[in-house]
């Protein structure tokens, strides 16, 4: 595996075909203050990250919910906010999670604190590639390293598909609810993330606040800008920070 100079490199991505980390030379510059409409989620992730950097107990984090609501951007913003404090980040694709134990072995004894970032984390029926992730999240015979956390984003709360017939396996025994094997397996994975942060579609006022943030220097008619921004969101069927950013790129 090619060695990364972590003194000079804040982030890297895992390249499975070459079985090595590649240094990121152009890091997304998103900062926490750029993310609007997610104040509760932002503060919770900041608190968790600061505890981690201070050597205090901290949780692996699952950011789940609606598309385009800032889940991935919030994770990346942690790197930009705290890289100077010794935070480093490694991104790995979902399909490459089988390599996760090797990555962990490479960095577990380093002095830096690492967040391993997996974007759009979810699994389909019959996909068992999540099993290495489970062992890294809570350990097996060997405890997880103190200098590594997993931050993941997903559109699914439990990461695995949820079928209606899964609930048919549940039964009540002596007034206690016993879940079926399929549900237990699903929950056993998501439960390993101690911090769950949910993201929901924003309302129109919140959407327009984000528009105004991007167009802070706009000298034209503000009402006209808002009408065009609303029309843009209607065409895409959703209001989100991502849509606001796309509108800014097209009309600024």
C-alpha positions as CSV (number, residue, x, y, z in Angstrom):
1,X,0.0,0.0,0.0
2,X,1.3,3.4,-0.9
3,X,2.1,5.5,2.1
4,X,0.2,8.8,2.6
5,X,2.1,11.7,4.2
6,X,-0.7,12.6,6.7
7,X,1.3,15.6,7.9
8,X,0.7,17.2,4.5
9,X,-2.5,15.4,3.5
10,X,-5.9,16.0,5.2
11,X,-7.9,13.5,3.2
12,X,-7.5,10.4,1.0
13,X,-9.8,8.0,-1.0
14,X,-9.5,4.2,-1.2
15,X,-8.8,2.8,-4.7
16,X,-9.8,-0.8,-4.5
17,X,-8.4,-1.9,-7.8
18,X,-5.0,-0.7,-6.9
19,X,-5.5,-1.6,-3.2
20,X,-4.1,1.7,-2.0
21,X,-5.1,5.1,-0.7
22,X,-4.8,8.1,-2.9
23,X,-4.2,11.5,-1.5
24,X,-7.0,14.1,-2.2
25,X,-5.4,17.2,-3.7
26,X,-8.6,19.2,-4.1
27,X,-10.7,19.0,-1.0
28,X,-14.3,20.2,-1.2
29,X,-14.1,23.5,0.7
30,X,-17.6,23.3,2.3
31,X,-17.6,24.8,5.8
32,X,-20.2,24.2,8.6
33,X,-21.5,27.8,8.4
34,X,-22.4,27.2,4.7
35,X,-25.0,24.7,5.7
36,X,-28.4,26.2,6.6
37,X,-31.6,24.6,7.8
38,X,-29.8,21.8,9.7
39,X,-28.7,23.6,12.9
40,X,-29.7,20.8,15.2
41,X,-27.9,18.1,13.1
42,X,-24.8,20.3,12.6
43,X,-24.4,21.0,16.3
44,X,-24.8,17.4,17.2
45,X,-22.1,16.3,14.7
46,X,-19.8,19.2,15.8
47,X,-20.1,18.1,19.5
48,X,-19.4,14.5,18.6
49,X,-16.4,15.4,16.5
50,X,-14.9,17.7,19.1
51,X,-15.3,14.9,21.7
52,X,-13.5,12.6,19.4
53,X,-10.6,15.0,18.8
54,X,-10.3,15.6,22.6
55,X,-9.9,11.9,23.2
56,X,-13.3,11.5,24.9
57,X,-15.8,8.8,24.1
58,X,-17.5,9.6,20.8
59,X,-20.0,7.8,18.5
60,X,-20.0,6.5,15.0
61,X,-22.5,8.6,13.1
62,X,-25.3,7.8,10.6
63,X,-26.8,10.7,8.8
64,X,-29.9,9.5,7.1
65,X,-32.9,11.0,5.3
66,X,-34.0,12.9,2.2
67,X,-31.8,13.4,-0.7
68,X,-30.0,16.7,-1.1
69,X,-30.5,17.9,2.5
70,X,-26.8,18.3,3.4
71,X,-25.9,14.9,4.9
72,X,-22.7,14.4,2.9
73,X,-21.8,18.1,2.9
74,X,-22.0,18.2,6.7
75,X,-19.6,15.3,7.1
76,X,-17.1,16.9,4.7
77,X,-17.4,20.2,6.5
78,X,-16.1,18.5,9.7
79,X,-12.8,17.9,7.9
80,X,-12.4,21.6,6.8
81,X,-13.4,22.8,10.3
82,X,-11.0,20.5,12.2
83,X,-8.1,19.5,9.9
84,X,-5.9,21.9,11.8
85,X,-6.8,20.1,15.0
86,X,-5.5,16.8,13.7
87,X,-8.6,15.4,12.0
88,X,-8.1,13.4,8.8
89,X,-10.6,11.8,6.6
90,X,-10.7,8.7,4.3
91,X,-13.5,8.1,1.9
92,X,-14.4,4.6,0.9
93,X,-17.1,3.4,-1.5
94,X,-19.8,1.0,-0.2
95,X,-18.8,-1.7,-2.6
96,X,-15.2,-1.6,-1.2
97,X,-16.1,-2.1,2.4
98,X,-14.5,-5.6,2.3
99,X,-11.2,-3.7,2.3
100,X,-12.1,-1.7,5.4
101,X,-10.1,-3.9,7.9
102,X,-6.9,-3.4,5.9
103,X,-7.4,0.3,5.9
104,X,-8.0,0.4,9.6
105,X,-4.8,-1.7,10.2
106,X,-2.9,0.9,8.2
107,X,-3.9,3.9,10.3
108,X,-4.8,2.5,13.8
109,X,-1.4,3.3,15.3
110,X,-1.0,6.8,13.8
111,X,-1.3,9.9,16.0
112,X,-4.0,11.5,13.9
113,X,-7.7,11.0,14.4
114,X,-9.5,9.6,11.4
115,X,-13.1,9.7,10.2
116,X,-13.8,7.0,7.6
117,X,-16.5,8.5,5.4
118,X,-18.9,6.3,3.4
119,X,-21.4,8.2,1.3
120,X,-24.8,6.9,0.2
121,X,-24.4,3.7,2.4
122,X,-27.1,1.1,1.7
123,X,-27.2,-2.6,0.9
124,X,-29.5,-4.8,-1.1
125,X,-30.9,-8.2,-0.4
126,X,-28.2,-10.9,-0.3
127,X,-25.4,-8.3,-0.1
128,X,-23.1,-9.3,2.9
129,X,-20.4,-6.7,2.2
130,X,-21.6,-4.9,5.4
131,X,-20.1,-7.5,7.7
132,X,-16.6,-6.0,7.8
133,X,-18.3,-2.7,8.6
134,X,-20.0,-4.3,11.6
135,X,-16.8,-5.5,13.1
136,X,-15.0,-2.2,12.6
137,X,-17.9,-0.3,14.2
138,X,-17.9,-2.3,17.4
139,X,-15.0,-4.7,17.1
140,X,-14.9,-8.4,17.4
141,X,-12.1,-10.1,19.4
142,X,-10.1,-6.9,19.0
143,X,-11.6,-3.6,20.1
144,X,-12.0,-0.8,17.5
145,X,-9.1,1.7,17.5
146,X,-9.6,4.8,19.6
147,X,-8.5,7.0,16.7
148,X,-11.1,6.0,14.1
149,X,-14.8,6.7,13.7
150,X,-17.2,5.9,10.9
151,X,-19.4,8.7,9.5
152,X,-21.9,7.5,6.9
153,X,-24.7,9.1,5.0
154,X,-27.7,7.1,3.7
155,X,-31.3,7.5,2.4
156,X,-32.3,4.5,4.5
157,X,-32.6,4.6,8.3
158,X,-31.7,0.9,8.6
159,X,-29.4,0.8,5.6
160,X,-31.0,-2.5,4.3
161,X,-34.2,-2.8,2.3
162,X,-37.4,-2.8,4.4
163,X,-40.1,-5.3,3.2
164,X,-43.6,-5.4,4.4
165,X,-43.4,-9.2,4.9
166,X,-40.5,-8.8,7.3
167,X,-43.1,-7.6,9.9
168,X,-45.0,-10.9,9.5
169,X,-42.1,-12.7,11.3
170,X,-42.7,-10.6,14.4
171,X,-44.7,-12.2,17.2
172,X,-45.7,-11.5,20.8
173,X,-44.5,-13.8,23.5
174,X,-45.8,-13.2,27.1
175,X,-46.7,-9.6,26.2
176,X,-43.1,-9.0,24.8
177,X,-42.6,-8.2,21.1
178,X,-40.0,-10.5,19.4
179,X,-38.8,-9.2,16.0
180,X,-38.2,-11.5,13.1
181,X,-34.7,-12.5,12.0
182,X,-34.7,-10.1,9.0
183,X,-35.6,-7.1,11.2
184,X,-33.0,-8.1,13.9
185,X,-30.3,-8.3,11.3
186,X,-31.2,-4.9,9.8
187,X,-31.3,-3.2,13.2
188,X,-28.1,-4.9,14.4
189,X,-26.2,-3.0,11.7
190,X,-27.7,0.4,12.1
191,X,-27.6,0.1,15.9
192,X,-23.9,0.1,15.8
193,X,-24.0,3.8,14.9
194,X,-24.4,5.5,18.3
195,X,-25.3,8.9,16.7
196,X,-28.3,9.0,14.4
197,X,-29.1,12.3,12.7
198,X,-32.2,12.5,10.6
199,X,-32.7,14.9,7.7
200,X,-36.0,16.0,6.2
201,X,-37.1,18.1,3.2
202,X,-37.0,21.8,4.0
203,X,-40.0,24.2,3.7
204,X,-40.1,27.1,1.3
205,X,-38.9,29.7,3.8
206,X,-35.9,27.7,4.6
207,X,-35.2,27.1,0.9
208,X,-35.3,30.8,0.2
209,X,-33.0,31.5,3.2
210,X,-30.4,29.3,1.5
211,X,-31.1,31.1,-1.9
212,X,-30.4,34.4,-0.1
213,X,-27.2,33.0,1.4
214,X,-25.9,32.1,-2.1
215,X,-27.1,35.3,-3.7
216,X,-25.9,37.6,-0.9
217,X,-24.5,40.0,-3.5
218,X,-27.5,39.9,-5.8
219,X,-28.3,43.4,-7.0
220,X,-31.5,42.6,-8.9
221,X,-35.1,42.3,-7.7
222,X,-35.2,39.9,-4.8
223,X,-38.8,38.9,-5.4
224,X,-38.0,37.9,-9.0
225,X,-35.1,35.9,-7.8
226,X,-37.3,34.1,-5.3
227,X,-39.9,33.3,-7.9
228,X,-37.4,31.8,-10.3
229,X,-35.8,29.8,-7.4
230,X,-39.2,28.4,-6.5
231,X,-40.0,27.5,-10.1
232,X,-36.6,25.8,-10.3
233,X,-37.4,23.7,-7.2
234,X,-40.8,22.8,-8.5
235,X,-39.3,21.5,-11.7
236,X,-37.2,19.1,-9.7
237,X,-39.9,18.1,-7.3
238,X,-38.0,18.9,-4.2
239,X,-36.7,21.8,-2.1
240,X,-33.2,21.2,-0.7
241,X,-29.8,22.8,-0.2
242,X,-28.6,20.9,-3.2
243,X,-31.3,22.3,-5.5
244,X,-30.5,25.8,-4.1
245,X,-26.8,25.3,-5.0
246,X,-27.7,24.1,-8.5
247,X,-29.9,27.2,-9.0
248,X,-27.0,29.4,-7.9
249,X,-24.7,27.7,-10.4
250,X,-27.1,28.2,-13.3
251,X,-28.3,31.8,-12.6
252,X,-25.5,33.6,-10.7
